[in-house]
Amino acid sequence: MNADISTGHVMRCLSVADAALSMGAKTSFICADDQPKELIEGRGYECIVLGTDWKDLESEIPALENVISSRKIKRLLIDHYGVSEKYLKAVNGLTEVYYLDDLNAFDYPVSAVIDYAVYGIDFYPERDPSKKYFLGCKYAPLRKAFEDPHPKKINEKIDNILIMTGGSDPYGIAEGVLGALELDEYGCVNVICGRFSGKREKLEELFGSRRNVHIYPFVENVWELYDKADVVISAGGSALYELASMGVPVITYSFADNQIPNVSAFDAKGLMPCAGDARKDDIYAGIIRALDELSSAGKRKEISARLTELVDGKGAARLAQVLLDTDR
């Protein structure tokens, strides 16, 4: 979790840790550097910092082996896109590795593969009988606040918009969306610009004088903003599953390769219209078109019901059960 990687990896692991804690299990986090330390310890968990390069996982194997050996770790959940076959094979030789994936980049030499993506069930047509697979939205590791949400209230008119850009907003998308919207048409436009984006000052300078625009670097109880929003404009990260569990209509976009399968699958199912890839498309025109498509309250109500059927918010508990090897 840093200026290059959004907070989603750490947040979903924290959700699993919280669920495990409710079952009486203690969780420790192992990180390459201390960027996530404050957040993890602030949530009450131990954070072991290896002091290694997060871009070169193979170099951390000796340090990780020491931690696994000294702690007698029996099962390790790994959430990192930078894994290699050599790295996973080495670590899985030290302990049982459960790998949280959504790329299917190669045949992972691990004990189990977890993929909660909307396309997860169909993403592994050839499955290795030597490993376990836990696939589909039922395993989406959401915070407890998303476990039993009340039905989403669908207003007749889109009046409240929430814009989210992930942890870093490398393409300045928050500014672009605010510039593309007819802001006077909405009663409230909330923006979560990301704790690592460094964009808040400029956004405040450009749009802070507007009474209906509110800019936040990070929101702890983000579900409160979800609940108020008529439509959310979001990058294609793990927040999409939080929003789905609450039945919130969403317009998506991508700015990284790993986000494309996510936004494409939701779009193909008619659940979340995608405005395109910020690296090559005019996503702002796409967002305006999608807002027009969602202007019908009936359309938003239909989508809301389908989203809550897809994601029930109990995935973190299911994953904790998997990792603790309890009844599932």
Phi, psi and omega in degrees: 000112181196197183291342179263332182241133182288176185281353189303321181299313181291319183297319182288328176291324176298324179296318177295319179298319179297318180295319179296322179299321179294342177262006177090012182255143179262139181240140171240147179253139177242120184233152179293313181231183188266012180303316182274359190303312183299316180295313183296312180292329176296337177267004173094014182247150176290138177237111179268118182260121183281336183070039182241179182268116183296342178274353182227078186296327182299330180289344182269356186304314179299317180294320180293322178300320178298318180293314181300317181291312184291327181270353183054047182289125182264336182210133185232125174268122179250129179230093184196130180283344186274016182289151174240167178298318180298316181298309183295321179297318180296314183289323179292342173282345180262329182199170177286121179259126170252116187257124178272111192234159164207023182243331187048050186289326177199177180283099187292125177278072184229175178278330181205147176244131177244127176217106184268007184298156180300336178259005190302317185298325183266002190272349183233070184297327177251109186252135181284118183294348181278351180233163179265152178231134176234102194235147173104169188296343178296343180256012179297117187276086182262158177294158185302332180300339182261006186287318182226063181289152176284162180302139181291130175279123180257112180279158183296323185240146174284109183237339183236119181241138174244128179250129180230140187235011184081192187282338190232338180046060185294341183254012178061038187289326179303313179297318181297318181292316179299323179290332182276332182284147168278086191300330182292346181280350187241145179285329183207131173233109178263143180230125170254105190270355176098133185292341181252008187283328184067017185260354189298317183302314181293320179297319178296321180296320184278323190233357185295339181282348180279128183294333184268001180251127182231126188243128181231140174283330182197145178231119182294308180265065188295335180299336178293322176287323176302315185297325182278338187285136171279325177215140174247137174252116191220148168294166190273046180263199185292343178299336180300327181282328173297313181296320179298319182296334179264358178071030183271126175298136187227141167251125184254165169208166178234156172218011178214152184301321184291345179275340187298311179302323181297303184293325180294319181292316177297321180294315182298329179276359180072026184258325181216107179296137181257131181274352177119190181257120185298340182282343183216345184251160172276083185291339183288321173295322178295323179293318179298318178298317182293323176299322177295319178297326183267007182295335179284123178297325179298318178296315180294324179294319179296313180298317181303314181296319180293324180295317181290335174291326184284319185236116184261357175083003183257013185295323180298318178296320179296319179293321178298319177297319177299312184291328179272355177062038176264179181301133180224000000 
